[in-house]
Amino acid sequence: MCDGGSVANRLPSYEPRKAQLDLLSLIIQGFNEDALVMAEAGTGVGKSFAYLLPAVHHALLNKEKVVISTATITLQQQLFEKDIPLVESSLTTDESDNKQNKKLKSVIMKGRGNYLCLRRLDDSIKEPPLFDFDSGELNNIAKWAQTTKTGAKADLSFMPSETVWSSICSESDLCLGNHCPWIEKCFIITLRKEASNAHIIVVNHHLLFADLAARYNGAGYENAVVLPPFNRLIIDEAHTIENAATSFFSSEFSKIGIYKQLGRLYHKRRANQHGLLLKLCAMLPSALEPLDELIEAINKIRKSMDELDEHAMQLCGPEWIFRLSPAVDEAFLKKAFFPYLKTFRKDILSLTNLIRDIIENLNDEKSADPVVWEIKTIIKRLESAANICDSFCKYKKPKNEVLENVLENVLWIEKIRSSKSQSSKDSWVVFTKTPLDLAPLLKDSVFSPNKTVVCVSATLAINNNFSYWANQCGITLTENRNLLSDCFPSPFPYSSNVLLAAPSDAPLPDEDEYQLFVNKAVSKLLEVSQGAALVLFTSYQSLNSAYNAAKIELEPMGIRCLKQGDDDRTRLLQIFLSDESSCLFATDSFWEGIDAPGDTLKLVIICRFPFRMPGDPVFEARRELIEKQNKNSFLELSLPQAIMKFKQGFGRLMRKSQDSGIVVILDGRLFKKSYGQLFLQSLPETKTSFSELNNIIKDIENFLY
């Protein structure tokens, strides 16, 4: 990646970047020394090529697979469709003055849910599904299935409904493997065969942790699991791996999920009976007797699940979340909650034991039937829910020391409402068991088993210090490993192209006048910028207040106001990107992953520092654990998390070197709290305007016009 290089010659707008070359050198060292690498690469460094070149060369020269994991499917597609082909085209060797291309094989793999399962499609066509949906859509997918080479949902000419696709997509624990009658045409099997012969495998974090969690839980590291065996790994957008890992090392169940599993076993549609248990009973000499007993057991589970869900919903209260913690009245739980958990667990085990007894009496030929294998997987799902209930019931309030169950897991429930309904009748509760400390799990599943792990992101360090992220992800727990790290600053001209502004008269967020100030400031700022703005919040209540105030003022001026939640996230972004006079009011997920270069985005307003809001059960449990260790949870957890997310929000403004614009911070703590300077120190050098709001408005006008 230097002037005259084979990759540089293929990039029409290539500019040499020292930070990119330095990052490339660090990653090469990581591969050569079997090291673990932490690298913060600012926007515009060109980290993709900096890790692709070493990865490709290492894979070809050493005949070792390199897995590259990204945070999103969008970045997956970019790497696979644009960046890797460019690197591949640059690979040449001089042999007798003849240039010959080295042959690189790369493959992109997405989660199983992105691919069609032919067996489930066949079942859905033959047997009416549990829920009503458009059969015409199913028939169109069936026609497509006869010609598609990949079976990927992205290759469909239309977007199928979630109800249809979820009934026919591939699912890991419903896969029959070698017992599937469709195995010769299976899209997943075909994809895995391609991956087994590939040099580079491009995945996303969701798929990566599906593989790593399975290996950690007993599948081992020598055989193919979700991915082929590998020991060289690059994790892009590595600041997100904690969230990705949390979902795969957690376990959960809900009424909706339980109903789905029971419906697959048995359901009645009008006067007709359907389900796997009918097929199982048909294998027995006296089919009707066990079927009646099985139906009764299923009905008992439905009843106890309904009762459990109802009482759990009452526990959630107006906050919609309830966590087992030392603050909870244990005697109350034993009376008003645990009995329903125990009944539900008992009913599940009664059904699963009954089914196991039936299966054990089958001969070998019938035991190998695909129906039996699918029933076994459903049993495992139901028993997983029973195990979660057991963990809840074994909870005891810690006395002199933290008990094992409290130390290892966060146990919590959350009320969920259907996105299509505002009625409380369409709500249900999700029961979740989440690891309290992910660092040991990540150390054992990600860093220890692999020879090289490269972690790269625009936000891994705080003031060039990796301590917070390194401790959270467990990379520092590895013993006798070479650990390399460095920060590579953005080459973008922030000092000339960006104005960082903050009104000195901004109130503190807990003061009564704060929201009124935000409403006024946002409207004035958007009027000056004439839209082309992203306004970031930490709560929907504050967002709605500012949005409603701004819309009245701005829309008569032709400035379009968009609000998160009013449309699908992708469509909302498309509208925003296509309309330079629009402004987008958003929270949480919009703090990162938005790429709006050019005149589409001229102003980013950060209304409040992104400290985690109270009520997140996992965050609160981890905060309590830090306090029990006689440490300061604000300095150890809250502040570092907020600074890293703040950097992500700031990073939305400049996506290309020629971009320019303003970032405004409306949080009074920037000047009135000592830690406010830490937020400023985390940013690159910019022009600044720190004065009263009216003066800032003038500075912004001068900067823009």
Residue pairs with C-beta under 8 A, 6 or more apart in sequence:
1 7
1 8
1 16
1 17
1 20
1 21
1 24
1 46
1 49
1 50
1 53
2 8
2 16
2 21
3 16
5 90
6 90
6 91
6 92
7 14
7 49
7 53
7 86
7 87
7 90
8 14
8 16
9 90
10 86
10 89
10 90
11 86
15 491
15 657
17 44
17 45
17 46
17 491
18 491
19 41
19 42
19 45
19 488
19 489
19 490
19 491
20 45
20 46
20 47
20 49
20 50
20 488
20 491
21 50
22 486
22 488
23 39
23 41
23 45
23 47
23 50
23 51
23 456
23 486
23 488
24 49
24 50
24 51
24 53
24 54
26 37
26 39
26 484
26 486
27 37
27 39
27 50
27 51
27 54
27 55
27 234
27 454
27 456
28 54
29 35
29 37
29 484
30 36
30 37
30 54
30 452
30 454
30 484
31 54
31 55
31 58
31 232
31 452
33 482
33 484
34 451
34 452
34 482
35 452
35 481
35 482
35 483
35 484
36 447
36 452
36 453
36 455
36 475
36 478
36 481
36 482
36 483
36 484
37 452
37 453
37 454
37 455
37 456
37 484
37 485
38 238
38 455
38 460
38 461
38 466
38 469
38 470
38 475
38 483
38 484
38 485
39 47
39 454
39 455
39 456
39 457
39 460
39 485
39 486
39 487
39 488
40 456
40 457
40 458
40 459
40 460
40 461
40 464
40 466
40 486
40 487
40 488
41 47
41 50
41 456
41 457
41 458
41 488
42 458
42 488
42 489
42 490
42 491
42 492
42 684
43 458
43 490
43 492
43 651
43 654
43 655
44 490
44 491
44 492
44 654
44 656
44 657
45 488
45 489
45 490
45 491
47 236
47 456
48 78
48 79
48 83
48 236
49 83
49 87
50 456
51 68
51 234
51 236
51 454
51 456
52 68
52 79
52 83
52 84
52 87
53 87
55 66
55 68
55 200
55 232
55 234
56 66
56 84
56 87
56 88
56 91
56 104
56 199
56 200
57 91
58 64
58 66
58 232
59 65
59 66
59 104
59 199
59 200
59 232
60 91
60 102
60 104
60 199
64 230
64 231
64 232
65 198
65 199
65 200
65 201
65 228
65 229
65 230
65 232
66 199
66 200
66 201
66 230
66 232
66 233
66 234
67 201
67 203
67 208
67 227
67 230
67 232
67 233
67 234
68 79
68 200
68 201
68 202
68 203
68 233
68 234
68 236
69 203
69 204
69 205
69 207
69 208
69 233
69 234
69 235
69 236
70 76
70 79
70 202
70 203
70 204
70 205
70 236
70 237
71 204
71 205
71 236
71 237
71 240
71 244
71 593
72 204
72 237
72 593
73 110
73 204
75 204
75 236
75 237
76 108
76 110
76 202
76 203
76 204
77 108
79 202
80 106
80 108
80 202
84 104
84 106
84 200
84 202
87 104
88 101
88 104
88 106
89 101
91 101
91 102
91 104
92 99
92 100
92 101
92 102
93 99
93 100
93 102
104 199
104 200
105 197
105 198
105 199
105 200
106 198
106 199
106 200
106 201
106 202
107 191
107 194
107 195
107 198
107 200
107 201
107 202
108 201
108 202
108 203
109 191
109 195
109 201
109 202
109 203
109 207
109 227
110 152
110 203
110 204
110 207
111 204
111 206
111 207
111 210
112 169
112 170
112 171
112 172
112 175
112 188
112 210
113 166
113 169
113 170
113 171
114 152
114 153
114 154
114 169
115 150
115 151
115 152
115 153
115 169
115 170
115 187
115 188
115 191
116 141
116 145
116 148
116 151
116 152
116 153
116 168
116 169
116 170
116 187
117 168
117 169
117 170
117 171
117 174
117 175
117 182
117 186
117 188
118 145
118 151
118 182
118 185
118 186
118 187
119 176
119 180
119 181
119 182
119 370
120 167
120 168
120 169
120 170
120 171
120 174
121 138
121 141
121 142
121 145
121 168
122 182
124 138
124 167
124 168
125 138
125 139
125 142
127 274
128 269
128 272
128 274
129 167
130 260
130 263
130 264
130 267
130 269
131 163
131 167
133 161
133 163
133 164
133 167
134 161
134 164
137 160
137 161
137 164
138 164
138 168
140 158
141 156
141 160
141 164
141 168
144 156
144 157
145 151
148 155
148 187
150 187
150 191
151 187
151 188
152 187
153 160
153 165
153 169
170 187
170 188
172 210
172 226
173 377
173 380
173 381
174 374
174 377
174 378
175 188
175 377
176 370
176 373
176 374
177 183
177 373
179 368
179 369
179 370
179 373
180 186
180 370
181 370
183 189
192 224
192 228
195 201
195 227
195 228
196 224
196 228
198 228
201 227
201 228
201 230
203 211
203 227
205 235
205 237
205 240
205 241
205 244
206 244
206 247
207 226
207 227
208 227
208 233
208 235
208 244
209 241
209 244
209 245
209 247
209 248
209 249
210 226
210 248
211 225
211 226
211 227
212 248
212 445
212 446
213 245
213 248
213 249
213 445
214 225
214 226
215 221
215 225
215 445
215 449
216 441
216 444
216 445
219 225
221 229
221 231
221 449
222 229
223 229
230 450
231 449
231 450
231 451
231 452
232 450
232 451
232 452
233 446
233 450
233 452
233 453
233 454
234 453
234 454
234 456
235 241
235 446
235 453
235 454
235 455
235 456
236 456
236 457
237 457
238 455
238 456
238 457
238 460
238 469
238 473
239 457
239 458
239 459
239 460
239 469
239 644
239 648
240 457
241 442
241 446
241 455
241 473
242 438
242 442
242 472
242 473
245 438
245 441
245 442
245 445
245 446
246 434
246 435
246 438
246 618
249 434
249 435
249 438
249 441
250 432
250 433
250 434
250 435
251 384
251 387
251 388
251 432
251 433
252 388
252 430
252 431
252 432
252 433
253 384
253 385
253 388
253 430
253 431
254 309
254 416
254 428
254 429
254 430
254 431
255 305
255 306
255 309
255 428
255 429
256 428
257 381
257 385
258 301
258 305
258 382
258 385
259 302
259 305
261 378
261 381
261 382
262 298
262 301
262 302
263 275
264 275
264 276
264 374
264 378
265 275
265 276
265 277
265 294
265 298
265 375
265 378
266 273
266 274
266 275
266 276
266 277
266 278
266 294
266 295
266 298
267 273
267 274
267 275
268 274
276 371
276 374
276 375
276 378
277 291
277 294
277 295
277 355
277 375
278 291
279 371
280 355
280 358
280 359
280 371
280 372
280 375
281 287
281 288
281 290
281 291
281 294
281 358
283 362
283 366
283 369
284 290
284 358
284 361
284 362
290 354
290 358
293 354
294 351
294 354
294 355
297 347
297 350
297 351
297 354
298 351
300 347
300 350
300 351
301 344
301 347
301 348
301 351
301 382
304 340
304 343
304 344
304 347
305 344
307 340
307 343
307 344
308 340
308 341
308 343
308 344
309 428
309 429
311 336
311 337
311 340
312 322
312 337
312 340
312 413
312 429
312 431
313 415
313 427
313 428
313 429
315 322
315 336
315 337
315 413
316 322
316 413
316 414
316 415
316 429
319 615
320 414
320 415
321 412
321 413
321 414
321 415
321 615
321 617
322 412
322 413
322 414
323 410
323 411
323 412
323 413
323 617
323 620
323 621
324 333
324 392
324 395
324 411
324 412
325 620
325 621
325 624
326 397
326 398
326 624
328 397
330 396
330 397
333 395
338 392
338 393
341 389
341 392
341 393
342 389
342 393
344 385
344 386
344 389
345 386
345 389
345 390
345 393
348 382
348 383
348 385
348 386
349 383
349 386
351 382
352 379
352 382
352 383
352 386
355 375
355 379
356 379
359 367
359 372
359 375
359 376
362 372
366 372
385 431
388 431
388 432
388 433
389 431
391 405
391 409
391 411
391 433
392 411
392 431
392 433
394 405
395 405
395 406
395 411
396 403
396 405
396 406
398 406
402 625
402 628
405 411
406 436
407 436
407 625
408 435
408 436
408 437
409 433
409 434
409 435
409 436
410 432
410 433
410 434
410 435
410 436
410 617
410 618
410 621
410 622
411 432
411 433
412 432
412 434
412 617
412 618
413 429
413 430
413 431
413 432
414 429
414 430
414 432
414 617
415 427
415 428
415 429
416 427
416 428
416 429
416 430
417 424
417 426
417 427
418 426
418 427
420 426
434 617
434 618
435 441
436 618
436 621
436 622
436 625
437 622
437 625
438 472
438 473
438 474
439 471
439 472
439 473
439 474
439 477
440 474
440 477
441 474
442 473
442 474
442 475
443 474
443 475
443 477
443 478
444 474
446 453
446 473
446 474
447 453
447 474
447 475
447 477
447 478
447 481
448 478
453 475
455 473
455 475
458 647
458 648
458 651
459 644
459 647
459 648
459 651
460 466
460 469
461 469
461 487
462 468
462 640
462 643
462 644
462 678
462 682
463 678
463 681
463 682
464 487
466 485
468 640
468 644
469 644
470 476
470 485
475 483
476 483
489 684
490 654
490 684
491 657
492 654
492 656
492 657
492 659
492 684
493 657
494 654
494 684
494 685
494 686
495 684
495 685
495 686
495 687
496 687
497 654
497 659
497 660
497 661
498 653
498 654
498 660
498 661
498 662
498 663
498 684
498 686
498 687
499 661
499 662
499 663
499 686
499 687
499 688
499 689
499 699
499 700
499 703
500 662
500 663
500 665
500 680
500 683
500 686
500 687
500 688
500 689
501 662
501 663
501 664
501 665
501 688
501 689
501 690
501 696
501 699
501 700
502 664
502 665
502 666
502 667
502 670
502 671
502 689
502 690
502 696
503 521
503 664
503 666
503 691
503 692
503 693
503 696
504 671
504 690
504 691
504 692
505 517
505 692
505 693
506 514
506 517
506 521
506 666
506 667
506 668
506 670
506 693
507 513
507 514
507 517
507 668
508 514
508 668
508 669
508 672
509 608
509 667
509 668
509 669
511 668
514 668
515 542
515 545
515 546
517 666
518 542
518 545
518 546
518 607
518 666
519 545
519 546
519 549
519 550
520 549
520 693
521 605
521 664
521 666
521 693
522 535
522 546
522 549
522 550
522 605
522 607
522 666
523 546
523 549
523 550
523 553
523 554
524 693
524 697
525 533
525 603
525 605
525 664
525 697
525 700
526 533
526 535
526 550
526 554
526 559
526 583
526 603
527 553
527 554
527 557
527 559
528 697
528 700
528 701
528 704
529 583
529 602
529 603
529 662
529 700
529 704
530 557
530 559
530 581
531 554
531 559
531 560
531 579
531 580
531 581
531 582
531 583
532 580
532 581
532 582
532 583
532 599
532 600
532 601
532 602
532 603
533 583
533 584
533 601
533 602
533 603
533 604
533 605
534 583
534 584
534 586
534 590
534 594
534 596
534 601
534 603
534 604
534 605
534 652
535 543
535 546
535 583
535 584
535 585
535 586
535 604
535 605
535 607
536 586
536 587
536 590
536 591
536 604
536 605
536 606
536 607
536 610
536 649
536 652
537 543
537 546
537 585
537 586
537 587
537 607
537 608
538 587
538 588
538 607
538 608
538 609
538 610
538 611
538 613
539 587
539 613
540 565
540 587
542 607
542 608
543 563
543 564
543 585
543 586
543 587
544 563
546 585
546 607
547 561
547 563
547 585
550 561
550 583
550 585
551 561
554 561
554 583
555 561
558 581
559 581
559 582
559 583
560 579
560 581
560 582
560 583
561 582
561 583
561 585
562 572
562 575
562 576
562 582
562 583
562 584
562 585
563 584
563 585
563 586
564 572
564 584
564 585
564 586
564 587
564 590
566 572
567 575
569 589
572 584
573 584
573 594
575 582
576 582
576 584
576 596
576 600
577 596
577 600
580 599
580 600
583 603
584 590
591 610
591 645
591 648
591 649
591 652
592 645
592 648
592 649
592 651
592 652
594 652
595 655
596 652
596 655
597 655
597 656
597 659
598 656
598 659
601 652
601 653
601 659
601 661
602 660
602 661
602 662
602 704
603 661
603 662
603 663
603 664
603 700
604 649
604 650
604 652
604 653
604 661
604 662
604 663
604 664
605 663
605 664
605 666
606 646
606 649
606 650
606 663
606 664
606 665
606 666
606 667
607 666
607 667
608 666
608 667
609 642
609 646
609 667
609 669
609 670
609 679
610 642
610 645
610 646
610 649
611 638
611 639
611 641
611 642
612 619
612 638
612 641
612 642
614 620
619 637
622 637
623 633
623 637
623 638
624 633
626 632
626 633
626 636
626 637
627 633
639 675
639 678
642 679
643 678
643 679
643 682
646 679
646 682
647 682
647 683
650 663
650 683
653 659
653 661
653 662
653 663
654 660
654 661
662 700
662 703
662 704
663 686
664 696
664 700
665 679
667 676
669 675
669 676
670 676
670 679
670 680
671 690
687 703
689 695
689 696
689 699
689 700
691 699
